[in-house]
């Protein structure tokens, strides 16, 4: 074997992920509102890009110097071109799998909503009715005064000026539920004041509205409210001191401790139920965030209509007149290269956004086709579905479908759902029939528990009832689904029923 240096020529093939392709793939996983922010950054960076609101819909027929984003054509033709790579010239398609490319996880975007956009019709079977727009969730946003501001406004006339800084510090340590989260000794040491002085200021704050604010635990919160209602007698005090027994439903033991009969115990429990365990929650906090749908699904005479929510997607334009003006002047080599890069980047962004829209429509079309029974009849008819099933049906890679369904929400007649919601595991049928979705099983469990009445259903009983409905499911699976729904065990529900029965 020769050890001398030499030159060899070798031919090989490899996949190269260009920056443009990386950008296009990342665009798939972004929601419409995240895309809007991304476009704003690109417009600020690239002088040849312009963005106009979708509702403006300017007529560009008389302005040939600007190139608008391509309009969405028939979904079936566009999707086939996207898969084969023939619809975007020599540009690569977005259906690429890279081991080093991580999938972005779901997030929630908030903002406005609308129904502008291009429709893609699919030939689904007839049946069902078209839905109307869902409620405007922005109307439920909380715009009330924050708890801290509410308390500071009351502290002004009630707290002496020399203790105002102590009150401000104490109020700052009260959480959204209205509880003081730091020990008074730590506050006294931090401010360099006597502990008794801090206790006096806290006692004043605990007289503020809402009643119970500034408490250090639930017992103190209920005590403050009982005193405000002039119901704080020795029996109520003993009941509040033994809240753990009340939570476990040990009423007989509580009656012995409080030395009361059934009628008095029922009256005290009713009194406690009327108190607010989290008095601060009625003030301020973060405003409720609404979710903006990325897609709309509606039933029409011709089938299912799937529409991109274009109200959150600005129109991207390439200002070619500005490019002509800049390129016509005297420029050095570096300036010309920079201008050419800006034009290429602008053209690529327009194509990438168009491909993204077509890909989303294609995936959503297949999901609606697979889950048509859900859109017609509800969650009980949700079918088991995997990313691979959708990917095989539309001849794309599984990773592409995963990116498309991340961060996307669809609005239909039955409500607002994340696209990931339609992908569920399968539960085998007890009679050997078609498998059912895990979401359908959860819905059945909730329905059984909601109608159980006075006879509490154990997990074993739930298994028997589900088997009778055709669900082949184990007890541990029932327990797992019940806990996922936030429903307590039969023992916990029985205790809750016992407490509710106390009058």
Secondary structure in CASP SS format (residue, H / E / C, confidence):
PFRMAT SS
TARGET T0000
AUTHOR 0000-0000-0000
METHOD secondary structure of the structure
MODEL  1
X C 1.00
X C 1.00
X C 1.00
X C 1.00
X C 1.00
X C 1.00
X C 1.00
X C 1.00
X C 1.00
X C 1.00
X C 1.00
X C 1.00
X C 1.00
X C 1.00
X C 1.00
X C 1.00
X C 1.00
X C 1.00
X H 1.00
X H 1.00
X H 1.00
X H 1.00
X H 1.00
X H 1.00
X H 1.00
X H 1.00
X H 1.00
X H 1.00
X C 1.00
X C 1.00
X C 1.00
X H 1.00
X H 1.00
X H 1.00
X H 1.00
X H 1.00
X H 1.00
X H 1.00
X H 1.00
X H 1.00
X H 1.00
X H 1.00
X H 1.00
X H 1.00
X H 1.00
X C 1.00
X C 1.00
X C 1.00
X E 1.00
X E 1.00
X E 1.00
X E 1.00
X C 1.00
X C 1.00
X C 1.00
X C 1.00
X C 1.00
X C 1.00
X C 1.00
X C 1.00
X C 1.00
X C 1.00
X C 1.00
X C 1.00
X C 1.00
X E 1.00
X E 1.00
X E 1.00
X C 1.00
X C 1.00
X C 1.00
X C 1.00
X C 1.00
X C 1.00
X H 1.00
X H 1.00
X H 1.00
X H 1.00
X H 1.00
X H 1.00
X H 1.00
X H 1.00
X H 1.00
X H 1.00
X C 1.00
X C 1.00
X C 1.00
X C 1.00
X C 1.00
X C 1.00
X C 1.00
X C 1.00
X C 1.00
X C 1.00
X C 1.00
X C 1.00
X C 1.00
X C 1.00
X C 1.00
X C 1.00
X C 1.00
X C 1.00
X C 1.00
X C 1.00
X C 1.00
X C 1.00
X C 1.00
X C 1.00
X C 1.00
X C 1.00
X C 1.00
X C 1.00
X C 1.00
X C 1.00
X C 1.00
X C 1.00
X C 1.00
X C 1.00
X E 1.00
X E 1.00
X E 1.00
X E 1.00
X C 1.00
X C 1.00
X C 1.00
X C 1.00
X C 1.00
X C 1.00
X C 1.00
X C 1.00
X C 1.00
X C 1.00
X C 1.00
X C 1.00
X C 1.00
X C 1.00
X H 1.00
X H 1.00
X H 1.00
X H 1.00
X C 1.00
X C 1.00
X C 1.00
X C 1.00
X C 1.00
X C 1.00
X H 1.00
X H 1.00
X H 1.00
X H 1.00
X H 1.00
X H 1.00
X H 1.00
X H 1.00
X H 1.00
X H 1.00
X H 1.00
X H 1.00
X C 1.00
X C 1.00
X H 1.00
X H 1.00
X H 1.00
X H 1.00
X H 1.00
X H 1.00
X H 1.00
X H 1.00
X H 1.00
X H 1.00
X H 1.00
X H 1.00
X C 1.00
X E 1.00
X C 1.00
X C 1.00
X C 1.00
X C 1.00
X E 1.00
X E 1.00
X C 1.00
X C 1.00
X C 1.00
X H 1.00
X H 1.00
X H 1.00
X H 1.00
X H 1.00
X H 1.00
X H 1.00
X H 1.00
X C 1.00
X C 1.00
X C 1.00
X H 1.00
X H 1.00
X H 1.00
X H 1.00
X H 1.00
X H 1.00
X H 1.00
X H 1.00
X H 1.00
X H 1.00
X H 1.00
X C 1.00
X C 1.00
X C 1.00
X C 1.00
X C 1.00
X C 1.00
X C 1.00
X C 1.00
X C 1.00
X E 1.00
X C 1.00
X C 1.00
X H 1.00
X H 1.00
X H 1.00
X H 1.00
X H 1.00
X H 1.00
X H 1.00
X H 1.00
X H 1.00
X H 1.00
X H 1.00
X C 1.00
X C 1.00
X C 1.00
X C 1.00
X C 1.00
X H 1.00
X H 1.00
X H 1.00
X H 1.00
X H 1.00
X H 1.00
X H 1.00
X H 1.00
X C 1.00
X H 1.00
X H 1.00
X H 1.00
X H 1.00
X H 1.00
X C 1.00
X C 1.00
X C 1.00
X H 1.00
X H 1.00
X H 1.00
X H 1.00
X H 1.00
X H 1.00
X H 1.00
X H 1.00
X C 1.00
X C 1.00
X C 1.00
X H 1.00
X H 1.00
X H 1.00
X H 1.00
X H 1.00
X H 1.00
X H 1.00
X H 1.00
X H 1.00
X H 1.00
X H 1.00
X H 1.00
X C 1.00
X C 1.00
X C 1.00
X C 1.00
X C 1.00
X H 1.00
X H 1.00
X H 1.00
X H 1.00
X C 1.00
X C 1.00
X C 1.00
X C 1.00
X C 1.00
X C 1.00
X C 1.00
X C 1.00
X C 1.00
X C 1.00
X C 1.00
X C 1.00
X E 1.00
X E 1.00
X E 1.00
X E 1.00
X E 1.00
X E 1.00
X C 1.00
X C 1.00
X E 1.00
X E 1.00
X E 1.00
X E 1.00
X E 1.00
X E 1.00
X C 1.00
X H 1.00
X H 1.00
X H 1.00
X C 1.00
X C 1.00
X E 1.00
X E 1.00
X E 1.00
X E 1.00
X E 1.00
X H 1.00
X H 1.00
X H 1.00
X H 1.00
X H 1.00
X H 1.00
X H 1.00
X H 1.00
X H 1.00
X C 1.00
X C 1.00
X C 1.00
X C 1.00
X H 1.00
X H 1.00
X H 1.00
X H 1.00
X H 1.00
X H 1.00
X H 1.00
X H 1.00
X H 1.00
X H 1.00
X H 1.00
X H 1.00
X H 1.00
X H 1.00
X H 1.00
X H 1.00
X H 1.00
X H 1.00
X H 1.00
X H 1.00
X H 1.00
X H 1.00
X H 1.00
X H 1.00
X H 1.00
X H 1.00
X H 1.00
X H 1.00
X H 1.00
X H 1.00
X H 1.00
X H 1.00
X H 1.00
X H 1.00
X H 1.00
X H 1.00
X H 1.00
X H 1.00
X C 1.00
X H 1.00
X H 1.00
X H 1.00
X H 1.00
X H 1.00
X H 1.00
X C 1.00
X H 1.00
X H 1.00
X H 1.00
X C 1.00
X C 1.00
X C 1.00
X C 1.00
X C 1.00
X H 1.00
X H 1.00
X H 1.00
X H 1.00
X H 1.00
X H 1.00
X H 1.00
X H 1.00
X C 1.00
X C 1.00
X C 1.00
X H 1.00
X H 1.00
X H 1.00
X H 1.00
X H 1.00
X H 1.00
X H 1.00
X H 1.00
X C 1.00
X C 1.00
X C 1.00
X E 1.00
X E 1.00
X E 1.00
X E 1.00
X C 1.00
X C 1.00
X E 1.00
X E 1.00
X E 1.00
X E 1.00
X H 1.00
X H 1.00
X H 1.00
X H 1.00
X C 1.00
X C 1.00
X C 1.00
X E 1.00
X E 1.00
X C 1.00
X E 1.00
X C 1.00
X C 1.00
X C 1.00
X C 1.00
X C 1.00
X C 1.00
X E 1.00
X E 1.00
X H 1.00
X H 1.00
X H 1.00
X H 1.00
X H 1.00
X H 1.00
X H 1.00
X H 1.00
X H 1.00
X H 1.00
X H 1.00
X H 1.00
X H 1.00
X C 1.00
X C 1.00
X C 1.00
X C 1.00
X C 1.00
X C 1.00
X C 1.00
X C 1.00
X H 1.00
X H 1.00
X H 1.00
X H 1.00
X H 1.00
X H 1.00
X H 1.00
X H 1.00
X H 1.00
X H 1.00
X C 1.00
X C 1.00
X E 1.00
X C 1.00
X C 1.00
X C 1.00
X H 1.00
X H 1.00
X H 1.00
X H 1.00
X H 1.00
X H 1.00
X H 1.00
X H 1.00
X H 1.00
X H 1.00
X C 1.00
X C 1.00
X C 1.00
X C 1.00
X C 1.00
X H 1.00
X H 1.00
X H 1.00
X H 1.00
X H 1.00
X H 1.00
X H 1.00
X H 1.00
X H 1.00
X H 1.00
X H 1.00
X C 1.00
X C 1.00
X C 1.00
END
